[in-house]
Amino acid sequence: MARAGLSPERLALAGAELADEIGFDEVTVSELARRFDVKVASLYSHVRNSQDLKTRIALLALEEMADRGATQLAGRAGKDALAALGDVYRDYARAHPGRYAAAQLRLDPEAAAASAGGRHAQMTRAILRGYDLTEPDQTHAVRLLGSVFHGYVSLEAAGGFSHSAPDSQKSWERVLDALDALLRNWPPPPPG
């Protein structure tokens, strides 16, 4: 019988909070059971194992970021939209480092298809429509933006920019300026 008050959703949220506290890699069903002061077996009626728990945390994080992105992008276009989306990811990673790490979890195809990952791609493609990119360049640009945003956020979180001037915020602003300039002047495909 399921313990009163426990559900897969509640466990995913508690797991996400735990990930923000101790790191996503450290989240296990056992650690979560200790937080709820229950036996591990009590949680297995709600989640199959630690991988299932981590997948649920990843899905939660992707959904939270997509919701924030949709709110921040409403009514914006061009560089303003580009900066808003980048700021959503950067701000989320700062506020929720464990959840942000969870959002990078490789999902199985079924979980990925049901996730908010598609919403992230749609938001990025909506921004790129303002730059008049067509396929396959739009896909290249989606990958570029994802790589730059995630790379910058990951390096900053690891302290990679904290030991030299200028301040990382200034660099972030310049990176966004450079991305905007690149997208406005996207190079033509190579001949042949």
C-alpha positions as CSV (number, residue, x, y, z in Angstrom):
1,M,0.0,0.0,0.0
2,A,1.3,3.5,-0.9
3,R,2.3,5.7,2.0
4,A,-0.1,8.6,2.5
5,G,1.1,11.8,0.9
6,L,3.7,10.2,-1.3
7,S,3.3,10.3,-5.1
8,P,5.6,10.1,-8.1
9,E,5.1,13.9,-8.5
10,R,6.0,14.7,-4.9
11,L,9.0,12.4,-5.0
12,A,10.2,14.1,-8.3
13,L,9.9,17.6,-6.7
14,A,11.6,16.4,-3.5
15,G,14.3,14.8,-5.6
16,A,14.7,18.1,-7.6
17,E,15.1,20.0,-4.3
18,L,17.6,17.4,-3.1
19,A,19.6,17.7,-6.4
20,D,19.8,21.4,-5.9
21,E,21.2,20.8,-2.4
22,I,23.6,17.9,-2.9
23,G,24.1,17.6,-6.7
24,F,22.1,15.6,-9.2
25,D,24.6,12.8,-9.4
26,E,24.1,12.2,-5.6
27,V,20.4,11.7,-5.8
28,T,19.2,8.2,-5.1
29,V,16.0,6.5,-3.9
30,S,17.9,5.7,-0.7
31,E,18.8,9.3,0.0
32,L,15.3,10.5,-0.8
33,A,13.9,7.8,1.6
34,R,16.1,9.2,4.4
35,R,14.6,12.7,3.7
36,F,11.1,11.4,4.1
37,D,12.1,9.2,7.0
38,V,10.7,6.1,5.4
39,K,12.0,2.8,4.3
40,V,13.4,2.6,0.8
41,A,10.8,0.0,-0.1
42,S,8.1,2.6,0.6
43,L,9.2,4.6,-2.4
44,Y,9.3,1.7,-4.8
45,S,5.6,1.8,-5.2
46,H,6.0,5.3,-6.7
47,V,9.3,5.0,-8.6
48,R,11.0,1.9,-10.1
49,N,14.6,2.8,-9.2
50,S,17.0,5.7,-8.9
51,Q,17.2,6.0,-12.7
52,D,13.4,6.4,-12.9
53,L,13.6,9.0,-10.1
54,K,16.3,10.9,-12.0
55,T,14.3,10.8,-15.2
56,R,11.3,12.3,-13.4
57,I,13.6,15.0,-12.1
58,A,14.9,15.7,-15.6
59,L,11.3,15.9,-16.9
60,L,10.4,18.3,-14.2
61,A,13.4,20.5,-14.9
62,L,12.7,20.6,-18.6
63,E,9.1,21.6,-17.9
64,E,10.0,24.3,-15.5
65,M,12.6,25.8,-17.9
66,A,10.1,25.6,-20.8
67,D,7.5,27.4,-18.8
68,R,9.9,30.1,-17.8
69,G,11.1,30.4,-21.4
70,A,7.5,30.8,-22.7
71,T,6.8,33.5,-20.2
72,Q,10.0,35.4,-20.9
73,L,9.8,35.2,-24.7
74,A,6.2,36.4,-25.0
75,G,6.1,39.5,-27.2
76,R,9.9,39.6,-27.8
77,A,11.8,39.2,-31.1
78,G,15.3,39.4,-32.4
79,K,18.2,40.0,-30.0
80,D,15.7,40.7,-27.2
81,A,14.2,37.2,-27.5
82,L,17.7,35.7,-27.9
83,A,18.9,37.3,-24.7
84,A,15.7,36.4,-22.9
85,L,16.1,32.7,-23.7
86,G,19.7,32.7,-22.8
87,D,19.0,34.4,-19.5
88,V,16.3,31.8,-18.7
89,Y,18.8,29.0,-18.9
90,R,21.5,30.9,-17.1
91,D,19.2,32.1,-14.3
92,Y,17.7,28.7,-13.9
93,A,21.1,27.1,-13.6
94,R,22.1,29.6,-11.0
95,A,18.9,29.1,-8.9
96,H,18.6,25.4,-9.5
97,P,22.0,23.8,-10.2
98,G,20.9,20.3,-9.6
99,R,17.8,20.6,-11.7
100,Y,19.8,22.2,-14.5
101,A,22.2,19.2,-14.4
102,A,19.1,16.9,-14.5
103,A,17.9,18.6,-17.6
104,Q,21.0,17.4,-19.4
105,L,20.2,13.8,-18.6
106,R,20.1,11.6,-21.7
107,L,16.5,10.4,-21.9
108,D,15.2,7.2,-23.6
109,P,13.4,8.0,-26.8
110,E,9.9,7.5,-25.2
111,A,10.6,9.8,-22.3
112,A,12.3,12.4,-24.6
113,A,9.3,12.4,-26.9
114,A,6.9,13.0,-23.9
115,S,9.2,15.7,-22.4
116,A,9.2,19.5,-22.7
117,G,12.4,19.2,-24.8
118,G,10.4,19.8,-27.9
119,R,9.1,23.0,-26.4
120,H,12.7,24.2,-26.0
121,A,13.4,23.5,-29.6
122,Q,10.2,25.3,-30.7
123,M,11.1,28.3,-28.6
124,T,14.6,28.4,-30.2
125,R,13.2,28.0,-33.7
126,A,10.7,30.8,-33.0
127,I,13.6,33.1,-32.1
128,L,15.4,32.0,-35.3
129,R,12.4,32.9,-37.5
130,G,13.3,36.5,-36.7
131,Y,16.7,35.9,-38.3
132,D,15.2,34.5,-41.5
133,L,17.1,31.2,-41.4
134,T,15.8,28.3,-43.3
135,E,16.7,24.6,-43.1
136,P,19.2,23.1,-42.7
137,D,20.8,26.3,-41.3
138,Q,18.0,26.7,-38.7
139,T,19.0,23.3,-37.2
140,H,22.6,24.3,-37.2
141,A,21.7,27.5,-35.4
142,V,19.6,25.6,-32.8
143,R,22.6,23.4,-32.1
144,L,24.9,26.4,-31.9
145,L,22.7,28.3,-29.4
146,G,22.2,25.2,-27.3
147,S,26.0,24.6,-27.2
148,V,26.9,28.2,-26.4
149,F,24.2,28.6,-23.7
150,H,25.0,25.3,-22.0
151,G,28.7,25.7,-22.4
152,Y,28.8,29.1,-20.9
153,V,26.4,28.2,-18.1
154,S,28.5,25.1,-17.3
155,L,31.8,26.8,-17.3
156,E,30.5,29.7,-15.2
157,A,29.0,27.3,-12.7
158,A,32.3,25.5,-12.4
159,G,34.0,28.8,-11.5
160,G,35.8,29.0,-14.9
161,F,35.2,32.7,-15.2
162,S,35.7,33.8,-11.6
163,H,39.4,34.3,-11.7
164,S,39.8,37.1,-14.2
165,A,38.4,40.3,-15.5
166,P,36.1,41.3,-17.0
167,D,33.2,40.2,-14.9
168,S,31.3,37.2,-16.4
169,Q,28.1,39.2,-16.8
170,K,30.0,41.6,-19.2
171,S,31.2,38.6,-21.1
172,W,27.7,37.1,-21.2
173,E,26.4,40.3,-22.7
174,R,29.1,40.3,-25.3
175,V,28.4,36.6,-26.1
176,L,24.8,37.5,-26.7
177,D,25.8,40.5,-28.9
178,A,28.1,38.2,-30.9
179,L,25.4,35.5,-31.3
180,D,23.0,38.2,-32.5
181,A,25.5,39.5,-35.1
182,L,26.3,36.0,-36.3
183,L,22.6,35.1,-36.7
184,R,22.0,38.3,-38.6
185,N,24.9,37.6,-40.9
186,W,24.7,33.8,-41.2
187,P,27.2,32.5,-43.7
188,P,26.0,31.0,-46.9
189,P,26.5,27.2,-47.3
190,P,29.8,26.1,-48.7
191,P,29.8,25.5,-52.5
192,G,29.1,21.9,-53.6
